[in-house]
Amino acid sequence: MKIENKELKETLLNPEEPSPFVILNAEANTPVLLVCDHASNRFPRSLGTMGLDYLDRVSHIALDIGANAVAETLADNLGATAVLCQYSRLIVDCNRELIDDSAFLEHSDGIDVPGNQNLQNDEKERRASEIYWPYHNAIKDQIVRLKKNGIDLAKLAIWLAIMNPTLVRILKTSQLIITLNQLDCLMSVSKFLKTLLVMMTGSNV
């Protein structure tokens, strides 16, 4: 199945609902772009609870708990732009290719997701059109903006999961992967990243 970036007549999101993404420090020129694919556990109103009880909807199957706060804190401390997805990974996982079965999970960590059972292609396309593509296009737009401003861009992606190490991946000319065993102190992480940016760019952040 091929899912394309296209508009559909029927809508998933109501006009009064939050946009698929939020941008922090949209005009910043710090050479880092923070992205947070699993920042929220929000479900579109049209999908209701997707057959899940409250505890499941606020658990790690719906979002990366704490990732939103990490991204916001780092954006503030670094003065960097951040793009955060505003809908749950259970609607469509923005950290997956759309052709990947895990983009629309029917089961997660032993829990059935009734709202994703036997999804038809048009429903997958609707979710991609209204959430996945707007979010990824927003990231792309920020990359273009920074490059137009002459910024030598580094890309920072953060995954925060219970019982797993936090991975901080920084991409510049080549890929550098740094693994932090735990994220006990955001200020220490921020200081580390600021030092790294000085080494990478030769200027203070």
N, CA and C of each residue as an Amber inpcrd file, in Angstrom:
protein
   615
   0.8340000  -1.1960000   0.0000000   0.0000000   0.0000000   0.0000000
   0.8680000   1.2450000   0.0000000   0.5740000   2.1750000  -0.8550000
   1.3060000   3.4280000  -0.9170000   0.4260000   4.5470000  -0.3910000
   0.9220000   5.2520000   0.6260000   0.1800000   6.3790000   1.1850000
   0.8660000   7.6650000   0.7590000   0.1390000   8.5370000   0.1210000
   0.7220000   9.7480000  -0.4310000   0.3140000  10.9730000   0.3790000
   1.0800000  12.0400000   0.1810000   0.7770000  13.3220000   0.8000000
  -0.3040000  13.9960000  -0.0370000  -1.5560000  13.8060000   0.3600000
  -2.6520000  14.3550000  -0.4180000  -3.8120000  14.7290000   0.4930000
  -4.7300000  15.5300000  -0.0410000  -5.8860000  15.9660000   0.7170000
  -7.0510000  15.0110000   0.4740000  -7.8650000  14.8030000   1.5010000
  -9.0340000  13.9540000   1.3880000 -10.2760000  14.7800000   1.7120000
 -11.4050000  14.3910000   1.1490000 -12.6290000  15.1560000   1.3480000
 -13.1380000  15.0450000   2.7850000 -13.1600000  13.8330000   3.3450000
 -13.5930000  13.6720000   4.7190000 -12.4450000  14.0610000   5.6390000
 -12.7860000  14.6210000   6.8050000 -11.7440000  15.1250000   7.6970000
 -11.6870000  14.3320000   8.9930000 -10.5080000  14.2670000   9.5520000
 -10.2640000  13.6170000  10.8350000 -10.3700000  14.6330000  11.9640000
  -9.7760000  15.8060000  11.7510000  -9.7200000  16.8460000  12.7690000
 -10.7800000  17.9100000  12.5300000 -11.4110000  18.3420000  13.6010000
 -12.3370000  19.4650000  13.5180000 -11.5490000  20.7640000  13.4940000
 -12.1070000  21.8230000  12.9070000 -11.3770000  23.1000000  12.8050000
 -10.9360000  23.6620000  14.1520000 -11.7050000  23.3810000  15.2170000
 -11.3670000  23.9460000  16.5280000 -10.3410000  23.1170000  17.2920000
  -9.9720000  21.9690000  16.7520000  -8.9780000  21.1480000  17.4350000
  -7.5670000  21.6670000  17.1960000  -6.6300000  21.3130000  18.0920000
  -5.2360000  21.7530000  17.9130000  -4.6580000  21.2800000  16.5810000
  -3.7050000  22.0270000  16.0760000  -3.0340000  21.6540000  14.8360000
  -2.2040000  20.3910000  15.0670000  -1.7770000  19.7240000  14.0060000
  -1.0000000  18.4870000  14.1730000   0.3530000  18.6930000  14.8460000
   0.8450000  19.9170000  14.8730000   2.1650000  20.1790000  15.4380000
   2.1830000  21.5480000  16.0970000   3.1610000  21.7450000  16.9470000
   3.4250000  23.0600000  17.5240000   4.9060000  23.3360000  17.3500000
   5.2380000  24.5890000  17.0630000   6.6340000  24.9900000  16.8760000
   7.0310000  25.9380000  17.9940000   8.1030000  25.6190000  18.6810000
   8.6600000  26.4820000  19.7230000   9.8540000  27.2380000  19.1490000
   9.9700000  28.5100000  19.5030000  11.0880000  29.3400000  19.0270000
  11.2060000  29.2670000  17.5040000  10.1110000  29.5740000  16.8430000
  10.0210000  29.3730000  15.3880000  11.0170000  30.2020000  14.5830000
  11.5350000  31.2860000  15.1660000  12.4680000  32.1420000  14.4330000
  13.8960000  32.0130000  14.9330000  14.1560000  31.0480000  15.7970000
  15.4980000  30.8900000  16.3630000  16.5030000  30.4820000  15.2860000
  17.7510000  30.8880000  15.4820000  18.8140000  30.5460000  14.5340000
  19.9090000  29.6780000  15.1580000  19.6290000  29.1030000  16.3230000
  20.5630000  28.1390000  16.8960000  20.6650000  26.9410000  15.9530000
  21.8770000  26.4470000  15.6950000  22.0440000  25.3740000  14.6960000
  21.6180000  23.9940000  15.1910000  20.4640000  23.9460000  15.8180000
  19.8990000  22.6870000  16.2890000  18.4000000  22.7280000  16.0260000
  17.8650000  21.6400000  15.5440000  16.4220000  21.4970000  15.3900000
  15.9890000  20.3050000  16.2270000  15.1540000  20.5730000  17.2290000
  14.6460000  19.5150000  18.0880000  13.3060000  19.0350000  17.5380000
  13.1270000  17.7400000  17.4560000  11.8450000  17.1900000  17.0150000
  11.3770000  16.1730000  18.0430000  10.0750000  16.1670000  18.2900000
   9.5000000  15.2580000  19.2830000   8.2710000  14.6080000  18.6710000
   8.4440000  13.3810000  18.1780000   7.3810000  12.6750000  17.4600000
   6.2770000  12.1790000  18.3740000   6.6130000  11.8630000  19.6210000
   5.6660000  11.2370000  20.5500000   5.4060000  12.1290000  21.7540000
   5.1640000  13.4100000  21.4950000   5.0400000  14.3810000  22.5790000
   3.6860000  14.3610000  23.2650000   2.6580000  13.8380000  22.6030000
   1.2890000  14.0000000  23.1010000   0.5100000  12.6900000  23.0790000
  -0.4880000  12.6010000  23.9530000  -1.4170000  11.4630000  23.9460000
  -2.8120000  11.8910000  23.4670000  -2.8800000  13.0250000  22.7810000
  -4.1700000  13.5460000  22.3130000  -4.7540000  12.6790000  21.2020000
  -6.0530000  12.4210000  21.2930000  -6.7880000  11.7270000  20.2410000
  -7.7200000  12.7360000  19.5610000  -7.8820000  12.6700000  18.2470000
  -8.9000000  13.4950000  17.5870000 -10.2800000  13.1700000  18.1480000
 -11.1240000  14.1690000  18.2660000 -12.4590000  13.9440000  18.8260000
 -13.2420000  12.9260000  18.0140000 -13.0190000  12.9150000  16.7230000
 -13.7780000  12.0080000  15.8570000 -13.4790000  10.5390000  16.1390000
 -12.3420000  10.2610000  16.8080000 -11.9740000   8.8810000  17.1080000
 -12.3360000   8.4700000  18.5290000 -12.8450000   9.4140000  19.3110000
 -13.2270000   9.0990000  20.6830000 -12.0640000   8.5560000  21.4850000
 -12.3120000   7.4720000  22.2130000 -11.2680000   6.8630000  23.0460000
 -10.5360000   5.7420000  22.3150000 -10.9320000   5.4500000  21.0970000
 -10.3800000   4.3390000  20.3170000 -10.5160000   3.0050000  21.0320000
 -11.5010000   2.9290000  21.9320000 -11.7520000   1.6880000  22.6480000
 -10.8190000   1.4290000  23.8030000 -10.0090000   2.4170000  24.1660000
  -9.0350000   2.2500000  25.2490000  -9.5390000   2.9060000  26.5270000
  -9.1920000   2.3290000  27.6650000  -9.5860000   2.9720000  28.9150000
  -8.6090000   4.1120000  29.2390000  -8.9510000   4.8770000  30.2640000
  -8.1850000   6.0880000  30.5900000  -6.7220000   5.7810000  30.8770000
  -6.4610000   4.7490000  31.6790000  -5.0790000   4.4590000  32.0500000
  -4.2270000   4.1080000  30.8380000  -4.8140000   3.4180000  29.8770000
  -4.0710000   3.1090000  28.6580000  -3.8190000   4.3690000  27.8370000
  -4.7830000   5.2900000  27.8310000  -4.6440000   6.5010000  27.0200000
  -3.6190000   7.4710000  27.5780000  -3.2580000   7.3230000  28.8420000
  -2.2320000   8.2000000  29.4260000  -0.9270000   7.4410000  29.6720000
  -0.8470000   6.2190000  29.2010000   0.3390000   5.3910000  29.4280000
   1.3490000   5.5650000  28.2950000   2.4530000   4.8430000  28.4140000
   3.5350000   4.9460000  27.4360000   3.1550000   4.4080000  26.0620000
   2.0570000   3.6650000  25.9540000   1.6710000   3.1990000  24.6210000
   1.1180000   4.3450000  23.7810000   0.6720000   5.4170000  24.4450000
   0.0800000   6.5470000  23.7260000   1.0690000   7.6620000  23.4520000
   2.1260000   7.7560000  24.2530000   3.1280000   8.8080000  24.0970000
   4.4070000   8.3930000  24.7980000   5.4860000   9.1120000  24.5400000
   6.7180000   8.9360000  25.3090000   6.6140000   9.8600000  26.5110000
   6.3250000   9.2760000  27.6600000   6.0680000  10.0740000  28.8570000
   7.2900000  10.9180000  29.2070000   7.0740000  12.2130000  29.3140000
   8.1470000  13.1330000  29.6770000   8.8950000  13.7340000  28.5070000
   8.7220000  13.1780000  27.3050000   9.4680000  13.6860000  26.1470000
   9.0900000  15.1210000  25.8180000   7.8210000  15.4630000  25.9770000
   7.3680000  16.8250000  25.7020000   8.0990000  17.8260000  26.6020000
   8.1600000  17.5120000  27.8980000   8.8250000  18.4070000  28.8480000
  10.3170000  18.5130000  28.5550000  10.9320000  17.3860000  28.1640000
  12.3520000  17.4050000  27.8200000  12.5920000  18.3290000  26.6300000
  11.7870000  18.1640000  25.5800000  11.9590000  18.9770000  24.3800000
  11.7500000  20.4500000  24.6790000  10.7060000  20.7770000  25.4530000
  10.4280000  22.1720000  25.7840000  11.5550000  22.7830000  26.6060000
  12.0810000  22.0140000  27.5690000  13.1560000  22.5260000  28.4200000
  14.4310000  22.7470000  27.6130000  14.7680000  21.7960000  26.7530000
  15.9620000  21.9440000  25.9350000  15.8090000  23.0970000  24.9450000
  14.6170000  23.2530000  24.3610000  14.3880000  24.3690000  23.4420000
  14.5890000  25.7000000  24.1520000  14.1090000  25.7610000  25.3940000
  14.2490000  27.0000000  26.1670000  15.7060000  27.2460000  26.5470000
  16.3980000  26.2230000  27.0390000  17.7750000  26.3870000  27.4940000
  18.7590000  26.6220000  26.3510000  18.4750000  26.0110000  25.1970000
  19.3630000  26.1570000  24.0500000  18.9650000  27.3130000  23.1510000
  17.7560000  27.8400000  23.3420000  17.2540000  28.8640000  22.4320000
  17.0810000  28.3110000  21.0320000  16.6500000  27.0530000  20.9530000
  16.5570000  26.3590000  19.6740000  15.1030000  26.1600000  19.2570000
  14.9130000  25.9660000  17.9730000  13.5900000  25.6450000  17.4470000
  13.2530000  24.1910000  17.7440000  11.9990000  23.9500000  18.1120000
  11.5220000  22.5860000  18.3490000  10.1810000  22.4050000  17.6540000
  10.0060000  21.2460000  17.0410000   8.7320000  20.8830000  16.4140000
   8.1970000  19.6670000  17.1490000   6.9980000  19.7970000  17.7210000
   6.4070000  18.7290000  18.5180000   5.0880000  18.2850000  17.8900000
   4.9190000  16.9870000  17.7500000   3.6480000  16.4460000  17.2660000
   2.6220000  16.5590000  18.3820000   1.3830000  16.9380000  18.0320000
   0.3520000  17.1760000  19.0430000  -0.6980000  16.0740000  19.1200000
  -0.4430000  14.9380000  18.4670000  -1.3850000  13.8230000  18.5360000
  -0.6520000  12.5260000  18.8500000  -1.3870000  11.6120000  19.4410000
  -0.8070000  10.3640000  19.9310000  -0.1990000   9.5160000  18.8330000
   0.8290000   8.7980000  19.1950000   1.4680000   7.8430000  18.2920000
   0.5020000   6.7340000  17.8820000  -0.5880000   6.5410000  18.6500000
  -1.5590000   5.5120000  18.3140000  -2.4530000   5.9130000  17.1460000
  -2.5320000   7.2010000  16.8610000  -3.3030000   7.6540000  15.7010000
  -2.5100000   7.3430000  14.4440000  -1.2910000   7.8120000  14.4170000
  -0.3120000   7.4600000  13.3980000   1.0490000   7.7440000  14.0140000
   1.9580000   6.8140000  13.9020000   3.2700000   6.9860000  14.5230000
   4.1670000   7.7740000  13.5820000   4.4380000   9.0130000  13.9620000
   5.2350000   9.9050000  13.1160000   6.7160000   9.5700000  13.1420000
   7.0910000   8.5610000  13.9130000   8.4710000   8.0890000  13.9380000
   8.6290000   6.8060000  13.1240000   7.6830000   6.5570000  12.2270000
   7.7110000   5.3740000  11.3830000   7.4610000   5.7730000   9.9260000
   7.9060000   4.9220000   9.0180000   7.4860000   5.0600000   7.6300000
   6.0390000   4.5960000   7.5390000   5.2690000   5.2420000   6.6850000
   3.8510000   4.9110000   6.6070000   3.5980000   3.4980000   6.0900000
   4.5490000   2.9370000   5.3840000   4.3790000   1.5720000   4.8830000
   4.7000000   0.5350000   5.9540000   5.2160000   1.0030000   7.0840000
   5.5440000   0.1110000   8.1920000   4.2570000  -0.2380000   8.9450000
   4.0440000  -1.5060000   9.2370000   2.8480000  -1.9170000   9.9820000
   2.7490000  -1.2320000  11.3400000   3.8870000  -0.9050000  11.9270000
   3.8740000  -0.2810000  13.2500000   3.4560000   1.1880000  13.2210000
   3.2070000   1.7350000  12.0460000   2.7020000   3.1050000  11.9600000
   1.2680000   3.1910000  12.4750000   0.5440000   2.0920000  12.4030000
  -0.8440000   2.0340000  12.8680000  -0.9900000   0.7690000  13.7170000
  -0.6000000   0.8690000  14.9650000  -0.5120000  -0.3120000  15.8200000
  -1.8850000  -0.8600000  16.2040000  -2.0690000  -2.1520000  15.9680000
  -3.2830000  -2.8260000  16.4260000  -3.1090000  -3.3520000  17.8420000
  -1.8540000  -3.5650000  18.2420000  -1.5200000  -4.0350000  19.5850000
  -0.2520000  -3.3030000  20.0200000  -0.1980000  -2.9480000  21.2840000
   0.9900000  -2.2760000  21.8080000   1.2590000  -2.7450000  23.2240000
   2.4230000  -3.3290000  23.4190000   2.8480000  -3.7970000  24.7410000
   1.7850000  -4.6920000  25.3830000   1.2140000  -5.5870000  24.5790000
   0.2280000  -6.5290000  25.0860000  -1.1840000  -5.9810000  25.1920000
  -1.3960000  -4.7500000  24.7660000  -2.7160000  -4.1170000  24.8510000
  -3.3100000  -3.9840000  23.4570000  -4.5430000  -4.4400000  23.2920000
  -5.2360000  -4.2790000  22.0230000  -5.6680000  -2.8350000  21.8430000
  -5.5520000  -2.3380000  20.6080000  -5.9940000  -0.9850000  20.2800000
  -7.1860000  -1.1250000  19.3190000  -8.4090000  -1.2000000  19.8490000
  -9.5840000  -1.4490000  19.0050000  -9.7430000  -0.4510000  17.8690000
  -9.3950000   0.7980000  18.1160000  -9.5600000   1.8340000  17.0960000
  -8.6400000   1.6790000  15.9030000  -7.6710000   0.7720000  16.0120000
  -6.7510000   0.5290000  14.8950000  -6.9470000  -0.8470000  14.2580000
  -7.9690000  -1.5540000  14.7090000  -8.2060000  -2.8830000  14.1690000
  -8.8000000  -2.7860000  12.7610000  -8.2020000  -3.5040000  11.8340000
  -8.7320000  -3.6090000  10.4670000  -8.9480000  -2.2440000   9.8080000
  -7.9850000  -1.3520000   9.9680000  -8.0950000  -0.0250000   9.3480000
  -8.0940000  -0.1350000   7.8280000  -8.9940000   0.5830000   7.1990000
  -9.0350000   0.6350000   5.7450000  -8.0080000   1.6460000   5.2380000
  -7.6050000   1.5120000   3.9890000  -6.6010000   2.4020000   3.4180000
  -7.0080000   3.8650000   3.4680000  -8.3200000   4.1530000   3.2450000
  -8.7400000   5.5550000   3.2410000  -8.6170000   6.1750000   4.6220000
  -8.8120000   5.3730000   5.6850000  -8.6470000   5.8970000   7.0400000
  -7.1720000   6.1430000   7.3410000  -6.3100000   5.2440000   6.8990000
  -4.8790000   5.4650000   7.0800000  -4.4280000   6.7140000   6.3340000
  -4.9390000   6.8840000   5.1190000  -4.5840000   8.0560000   4.3130000
  -5.0730000   9.3370000   4.9730000  -6.2530000   9.2800000   5.5900000
  -6.7880000  10.4640000   6.2760000  -5.8840000  10.8610000   7.4380000
  -5.4650000   9.8900000   8.2140000  -4.5850000  10.1790000   9.3520000
  -3.2320000  10.7000000   8.8750000  -2.7270000  10.1110000   7.7900000
  -1.4580000  10.5820000   7.2400000  -1.5920000  12.0010000   6.7050000
  -2.6800000  12.2700000   5.9990000  -2.8860000  13.5740000   5.3820000
  -3.0450000  14.6910000   6.4070000  -3.6930000  14.3920000   7.5310000
  -4.0180000  15.4460000   8.4920000  -3.0530000  15.5580000   9.6660000
  -2.2600000  14.5240000   9.9150000  -1.3310000  14.5650000  11.0490000
   0.1070000  14.3000000  10.6130000   0.3460000  13.1740000   9.9790000
   1.7110000  12.7590000   9.6400000   2.3960000  13.7490000   8.7050000
   1.7680000  14.0200000   7.5650000   2.4210000  14.8950000   6.5890000
   2.5410000  16.3480000   7.0530000   1.5120000  16.9410000   7.6820000
   1.6990000  18.3100000   8.1850000   2.8470000  18.4220000   9.1790000
   2.9740000  17.4290000  10.0580000   4.0710000  17.4400000  11.0310000
   5.4210000  17.3460000  10.3400000   5.5790000  16.4000000   9.4270000
   6.8640000  16.2410000   8.7460000   7.1600000  17.4050000   7.8020000
   6.1360000  17.9770000   7.2190000   6.3520000  19.1550000   6.3750000
   6.7860000  20.3530000   7.2100000   6.2790000  20.4470000   8.4400000
   6.7060000  21.5290000   9.3330000   8.1890000  21.3960000   9.6730000
   8.6370000  20.1700000   9.9000000  10.0620000  19.9300000  10.1480000
  10.8790000  20.3270000   8.9210000  10.4100000  19.9070000   7.7640000
  11.1110000  20.2230000   6.5180000  11.1900000  21.7320000   6.3090000
  10.0910000  22.4400000   6.6030000  10.0690000  23.9000000   6.4450000
  11.0940000  24.5710000   7.3580000  11.2360000  24.0490000   8.5790000
  12.2120000  24.6320000   9.4980000  13.6390000  24.3760000   9.0280000
  13.8900000  23.2090000   8.4650000  15.2160000  22.9220000   7.9170000
  15.5320000  23.8900000   6.7780000  14.5450000  24.1020000   5.9050000
  14.7280000  25.0370000   4.7870000  14.9770000  26.4450000   5.3090000
  14.2080000  26.8720000   6.3210000  14.3800000  28.2190000   6.8860000
  15.7810000  28.4100000   7.4360000  16.2440000  27.4340000   8.2090000
  17.5650000  27.5500000   8.8150000  18.6650000  27.5720000   7.7540000
  18.5220000  26.7460000   6.7420000  19.5300000  26.7290000   5.6800000
  19.5430000  28.0420000   4.9100000  18.3670000  28.6250000   4.6900000
  18.2970000  29.9170000   4.0080000  18.9690000  31.0130000   4.8200000
  18.9540000  30.8370000   6.1440000  19.6050000  31.8050000   7.0250000
  21.0870000  31.5110000   7.2210000  21.5910000  30.5550000   6.4390000
  23.0160000  30.2490000   6.4980000  23.4200000  29.4150000   7.6840000
  22.4370000  28.7200000   8.2860000  22.7350000  27.9180000   9.4760000
  23.2470000  26.5500000   9.0520000  24.4100000  26.1740000   9.6110000
  24.9440000  24.8310000   9.4100000  24.2290000  23.9290000  10.3980000
  23.2140000  23.2490000   9.9290000  22.2420000  22.6120000  10.8130000
  22.7220000  21.3000000  11.3940000  22.5050000  21.1760000  12.7030000
  22.5980000  19.8850000  13.3750000  21.1760000  19.5040000  13.7490000
  20.8550000  18.2480000  13.6950000  19.5020000  17.8010000  14.0020000
  19.5370000  16.9360000  15.2470000  18.6820000  17.2900000  16.1920000
  18.6680000  16.5930000  17.4680000  17.3130000  15.9230000  17.6550000
  17.3130000  14.6240000  17.8090000  16.0700000  13.9030000  18.0530000
  16.1670000  13.2050000  19.4000000  15.0960000  13.2760000  20.1820000
  15.1180000  12.7390000  21.5310000  14.0200000  11.7000000  21.6860000
  14.3830000  10.5370000  22.1970000  13.4030000   9.5230000  22.5370000
  13.5040000   9.2930000  24.0370000  12.3880000   9.3550000  24.7240000
  12.3870000   9.1300000  26.1680000  11.3880000   8.0320000  26.4670000
  11.8420000   6.9250000  27.0110000  10.9420000   5.8050000  27.2810000
  11.2540000   5.2100000  28.6430000  10.2110000   4.7600000  29.3160000
  10.3840000   4.1390000  30.6170000  11.2330000   2.8720000  30.4790000
  12.2040000   2.7240000  31.3780000  13.0560000   1.5380000  31.4570000
  13.9800000   1.3860000  30.2520000  14.1050000   2.4170000  29.4380000
  15.0390000   2.3740000  28.3160000  15.9670000   3.5700000  28.4110000
  17.1990000   3.4520000  27.9190000  18.0770000   4.6180000  27.9050000
  17.5310000   5.6750000  26.9700000  17.8540000   6.9280000  27.2770000
  17.4950000   8.0170000  26.3820000  18.5570000   8.1210000  25.3030000
  18.1320000   8.1270000  24.0630000  19.0650000   8.2460000  22.9540000
  19.0360000   9.6680000  22.4320000  20.1780000  10.2700000  22.3570000
  20.2970000  11.5840000  21.7620000  21.1100000  11.4220000  20.4970000
  20.5040000  11.6890000  19.3640000  21.1740000  11.4930000  18.0830000
  21.3760000  12.8420000  17.4140000  22.6020000  13.1510000  17.1330000
  22.9280000  14.4160000  16.5130000  23.4680000  14.1560000  15.1200000
  22.8350000  14.7650000  14.1380000  23.2580000  14.5860000  12.7530000
  23.8190000  15.9040000  12.2380000  25.0230000  15.8590000  11.7010000
  25.5820000  17.0380000  11.0430000  26.0770000  16.5640000   9.6810000
  27.3620000  16.6660000   9.4120000  27.8830000  16.1160000   8.1670000
  27.8500000  14.5980000   8.2200000  28.2600000  14.0540000   9.3530000
  28.1810000  12.6160000   9.5780000  27.3420000  12.3970000  10.8250000
  27.0370000  11.1490000  11.1170000  26.1520000  10.8400000  12.2360000
  26.9480000  10.4910000  13.4810000  26.5640000  11.1360000  14.5700000
  27.1760000  10.8620000  15.8670000  26.0640000  10.4280000  16.8100000
  26.2070000   9.2800000  17.4390000  25.1870000   8.7880000  18.3530000
  25.7480000   8.7980000  19.7690000  25.0440000   9.4700000  20.6640000
  25.4460000   9.5600000  22.0590000  24.3430000   8.9400000  22.8940000
  24.6860000   7.9820000  23.7290000  23.6890000   7.3340000  24.5710000
  23.8580000   7.7960000  26.0140000  22.7680000   8.2840000  26.5850000
  22.7660000   8.6910000  27.9840000  21.9950000   7.6260000  28.7680000
  22.5950000   7.0720000  29.8000000  21.9390000   6.0120000  30.5560000
  20.6960000   6.5000000  31.2840000  20.6780000   7.7420000  31.6790000
  19.5030000   8.2880000  32.3220000  19.5020000   9.7940000  32.1670000
  18.3180000  10.3690000  32.3310000  18.1560000  11.8010000  32.1630000
  17.6990000  12.3840000  33.4860000  18.6120000  12.3830000  34.4720000
  18.2490000  12.8180000  35.8120000  18.2040000  14.3310000  35.9310000
  19.0180000  15.0090000  35.1440000  19.1390000  16.4650000  35.3050000
  19.1550000  17.1280000  33.9450000  18.0630000  17.8110000  33.6050000
  17.9680000  18.4580000  32.3010000  18.9980000  19.5640000  32.1410000
  19.3240000  20.2490000  33.2310000  20.2980000  21.3210000  33.1340000
  21.6570000  20.7660000  32.7410000  22.0320000  19.5960000  33.2710000
  23.3030000  18.9860000  32.9110000  23.3120000  18.6150000  31.4400000
  22.1950000  18.0710000  30.9510000  22.1020000  17.7270000  29.5340000
  22.2030000  18.9810000  28.6880000  21.5110000  20.0400000  29.1080000
  21.5510000  21.2930000  28.3560000  22.9690000  21.8510000  28.2940000
  23.6740000  21.8090000  29.4110000  25.0490000  22.3020000  29.4360000
  25.9270000  21.4720000  28.5140000  25.7110000  20.1540000  28.5340000
  26.4780000  19.2730000  27.6600000  26.2370000  19.6370000  26.1980000
  24.9650000  19.8300000  25.8230000  24.6330000  20.1440000  24.4360000
  25.1830000  21.5060000  24.0250000  25.1280000  22.4630000  24.9510000
  25.6910000  23.7800000  24.6440000  27.1900000  23.6710000  24.3870000
  27.8770000  22.8880000  25.2070000  29.3130000  22.6920000  25.0050000
  29.5820000  22.0300000  23.6630000  28.7630000  21.0320000  23.3300000
  28.9230000  20.3330000  22.0600000  28.6990000  21.2850000  20.8850000
  27.6980000  22.1660000  21.0090000  27.4150000  23.1130000  19.9440000
  28.5680000  24.0930000  19.7490000  29.1810000  24.5260000  20.8550000
  30.3390000  25.4120000  20.7530000  31.4640000  24.7080000  19.9970000
  31.6610000  23.4290000  20.2910000  32.7020000  22.6580000  19.6070000
  32.3660000  22.5070000  18.1140000  31.0770000  22.3540000  17.7990000
  30.6720000  22.1080000  16.4300000  30.6670000  23.3760000  15.5750000
  30.2880000  24.5090000  16.2160000  30.0760000  25.7350000  15.4570000
  31.1290000  26.7970000  15.7130000  31.8250000  26.6800000  16.8470000
  32.8290000  27.6780000  17.1930000  32.2380000  28.9380000  17.7720000
  30.9320000  28.9200000  18.1030000  30.3020000  30.1020000  18.6850000
  29.4540000  29.6960000  19.8640000  29.2210000  30.6340000  20.7870000
  28.4400000  30.3500000  21.9720000  26.9580000  30.3640000  21.6440000
  26.1900000  29.5640000  22.3960000  24.7480000  29.4990000  22.2200000
  24.0880000  30.2880000  23.3410000
